[in-house]
Amino acid sequence: MLSADELNEWDEPGPRGMILTLIPAYGRDYTSAKDAHQAFLQGQDFSLQPSGVYTSIRDIPHLQRQHNIEAIHIKYKRRTRTHAIPLWTLR
């Protein structure tokens, strides 16, 4: 169970929240959605598209407060596939 402080880190996504698209940083690639998801949860760096800014799961609470994020899409398998992570699953 999350503490009150942890609950306060996450805002409820709105009905039309933003979707972040991330690609693995530093030339990494993943062959499956499971591997990409696991890397994200482990704090690996990803490149936020289209800006190219590096980010990780540690930045999501801050980005959520600023941009009303609804979901995160991670590109994998040479950027030909997309794995969607609804924000509420990260709580």
C-alpha positions as CSV (number, residue, x, y, z in Angstrom):
1,M,0.0,0.0,0.0
2,L,1.3,3.5,-0.9
3,S,1.9,6.1,1.8
4,A,0.0,9.4,1.7
5,D,3.2,11.1,0.3
6,E,3.5,8.6,-2.5
7,L,-0.2,9.0,-3.4
8,N,0.3,12.8,-3.5
9,E,3.1,12.4,-6.1
10,W,0.7,11.2,-8.8
11,D,-2.1,13.3,-10.2
12,E,-5.2,11.7,-11.7
13,P,-4.9,11.7,-15.5
14,G,-7.6,13.8,-17.2
15,P,-9.9,12.4,-19.9
16,R,-7.7,13.8,-22.7
17,G,-4.2,13.6,-21.2
18,M,-1.0,13.7,-23.1
19,I,0.8,10.6,-24.3
20,L,4.5,10.5,-23.9
21,T,6.4,8.6,-26.6
22,L,9.8,7.2,-25.5
23,I,12.6,5.3,-27.3
24,P,15.4,3.5,-25.5
25,A,18.4,5.8,-24.9
26,Y,22.1,5.3,-25.9
27,G,21.3,3.0,-28.8
28,R,19.6,0.3,-26.8
29,D,16.7,-1.7,-28.3
30,Y,14.4,-4.3,-26.9
31,T,13.0,-7.2,-28.8
32,S,9.8,-7.5,-26.7
33,A,7.3,-5.3,-24.9
34,K,8.0,-7.2,-21.7
35,D,11.7,-6.3,-21.9
36,A,11.0,-2.6,-22.7
37,H,8.4,-2.4,-19.9
38,Q,10.8,-4.0,-17.4
39,A,13.7,-1.7,-18.4
40,F,11.4,1.3,-17.9
41,L,10.3,0.1,-14.4
42,Q,14.0,-0.5,-13.5
43,G,14.8,3.2,-14.2
44,Q,16.7,2.8,-17.5
45,D,16.9,6.1,-19.5
46,F,14.7,6.7,-22.5
47,S,14.6,9.5,-25.0
48,L,11.4,11.6,-25.0
49,Q,10.2,12.2,-28.5
50,P,10.3,14.4,-30.4
51,S,12.5,16.6,-28.2
52,G,15.2,13.9,-27.5
53,V,15.4,14.8,-23.8
54,Y,16.5,11.9,-21.7
55,T,14.0,10.8,-19.0
56,S,13.2,7.8,-16.9
57,I,10.4,6.6,-14.5
58,R,11.9,8.8,-11.8
59,D,10.8,11.9,-13.8
60,I,7.2,10.8,-14.4
61,P,5.6,12.4,-11.2
62,H,7.2,15.7,-12.2
63,L,6.1,15.4,-15.8
64,Q,2.6,14.4,-14.7
65,R,2.2,17.5,-12.6
66,Q,3.3,19.7,-15.6
67,H,1.6,18.0,-18.5
68,N,-1.4,15.9,-17.5
69,I,0.1,12.6,-18.9
70,E,-2.4,9.8,-19.6
71,A,-0.1,7.1,-20.9
72,I,3.4,6.3,-21.9
73,H,4.3,4.7,-25.2
74,I,7.6,2.9,-25.5
75,K,9.0,2.1,-28.9
76,Y,10.8,-1.2,-29.3
77,K,12.0,-3.8,-31.9
78,R,13.9,-1.1,-33.9
79,R,11.1,1.4,-33.3
80,T,8.6,-0.7,-35.3
81,R,6.4,-1.6,-32.3
82,T,4.8,0.3,-29.5
83,H,4.1,-0.8,-25.9
84,A,1.5,1.3,-24.1
85,I,1.8,1.8,-20.3
86,P,-1.3,3.5,-18.8
87,L,-0.1,5.9,-16.1
88,W,-2.4,4.5,-13.4
89,T,-0.5,1.2,-13.6
90,L,2.6,2.8,-12.2
91,R,1.1,3.7,-8.9
